[in-house]
Amino acid sequence: MIKATFLLALAKVIIVAATILAVAFQSSGPEPPKFASNAERHQWVLNTFLPWMEQFRERYHNVPRSDGEFLKWLVIATQRKKALEIGTANGYSAIWIGLGLETTGGHLTTVEIQPNLVKEAKANLTKAGLLDKVVTVIEGDALKVVPKLDDKFDFAFVDIGPKALPFVKVVLPKLTENAIIAVHRPPFEGALSDYIEMMKKEPEWLTTVIQTGAPTAIVLSVRQFKKH
Ligand SMILES: C[S@@+](CC[C@H](N)C(=O)[O-])C[C@H]1O[C@@H](n2cnc3c(N)ncnc32)[C@H](O)[C@@H]1O
């Protein structure tokens, strides 16, 4: 009888400990090992850390992995050096863009309004080996923060939901002559139609919608003529 009670108590202790460990693992994710090179760290981020983050994608409204891959590809293919992101959340897309910028020798500034998310993003970017070195996270309302930035950016990613237009309007004056602006379109009927309509009327911008991670898409604009 005593033995059965002891075994039951032991089982309970094991279950509680396992639950605590599982919650701890879920909240902070896998720890990075020591890396021999940046390439090795990138492989760990791509194959271990990002897949862990992807379990919580819906909670943080992260872009799909296919969009992340596309953003990184775009940064490297067009050799971007100075990037701005609006809507960091927990840093998922910032990690993809940051990996691309680490390859090109560039830097990303990303803006998030929610302090708890800024904290999580910083923790995730630290594990990816990108915080401060490649990615700077600014806490605040992008509508107020961006107009005060001194820098000019050759790449912007706006990921703020269906009502992106006011955010794009503060980003546009901060872009260089050869800039690319990517706006994430969530899967809502008519999302970003006001933005797409505005950009298609602007002769200096060439705009296309890329169905990167159906049903979401990226509205991609590149300057085709210089500003007059
Ligand atoms: C769709 S989520 C971003 C997801 C992120 N880009 C990713 O894929 O990992 C949009 C984020 O924008 C943030 N946000 C909303 N309004 C904002 C504002 N005025 N300034 C800065 N961030 C804002 C939200 O808190 C939210 O975390």
The ligand as a MOL file (V3000), in Angstrom:
LIG
                    3D

  0  0  0     0  0            999 V3000
M  V30 BEGIN CTAB
M  V30 COUNTS 27 29 0 0 0
M  V30 BEGIN ATOM
M  V30 1 C 1.4070 40.7620 -38.5270 0
M  V30 2 S 2.3050 41.1400 -37.0800 0 CHG=1
M  V30 3 C 3.9790 41.1390 -37.5960 0
M  V30 4 C 4.5450 39.7670 -37.8290 0
M  V30 5 C 6.0370 39.7580 -38.1370 0
M  V30 6 N 6.3900 40.6450 -39.2160 0
M  V30 7 C 6.5000 38.3670 -38.4920 0
M  V30 8 O 6.1690 37.8860 -39.5980 0
M  V30 9 O 7.1830 37.7570 -37.6700 0 CHG=-1
M  V30 10 C 1.9970 42.8580 -36.9090 0
M  V30 11 C 2.6890 43.4990 -35.7240 0
M  V30 12 O 2.5720 44.9150 -35.8350 0
M  V30 13 C 2.5140 45.4590 -34.5380 0
M  V30 14 N 1.9490 46.8190 -34.6070 0
M  V30 15 C 0.6370 47.1870 -34.6830 0
M  V30 16 N 0.5220 48.5290 -34.7290 0
M  V30 17 C 1.7890 49.0320 -34.6890 0
M  V30 18 C 2.3280 50.3520 -34.6950 0
M  V30 19 N 1.5240 51.4260 -34.7560 0
M  V30 20 N 3.6640 50.4950 -34.6470 0
M  V30 21 C 4.4920 49.4130 -34.5740 0
M  V30 22 N 4.0200 48.1270 -34.5660 0
M  V30 23 C 2.7010 47.9460 -34.6090 0
M  V30 24 C 1.6350 44.4740 -33.7910 0
M  V30 25 O 1.8130 44.5860 -32.3940 0
M  V30 26 C 2.0920 43.1400 -34.3780 0
M  V30 27 O 3.0590 42.5330 -33.5600 0
M  V30 END ATOM
M  V30 BEGIN BOND
M  V30 1 1 1 2
M  V30 2 1 2 3
M  V30 3 1 2 10
M  V30 4 1 3 4
M  V30 5 1 4 5
M  V30 6 1 5 6
M  V30 7 1 5 7
M  V30 8 2 7 8
M  V30 9 1 7 9
M  V30 10 1 10 11
M  V30 11 1 11 12
M  V30 12 1 11 26
M  V30 13 1 12 13
M  V30 14 1 13 14
M  V30 15 1 13 24
M  V30 16 1 14 15
M  V30 17 1 14 23
M  V30 18 2 15 16
M  V30 19 1 16 17
M  V30 20 1 17 18
M  V30 21 2 17 23
M  V30 22 1 18 19
M  V30 23 2 18 20
M  V30 24 1 20 21
M  V30 25 2 21 22
M  V30 26 1 22 23
M  V30 27 1 24 25
M  V30 28 1 24 26
M  V30 29 1 26 27
M  V30 END BOND
M  V30 END CTAB
M  END
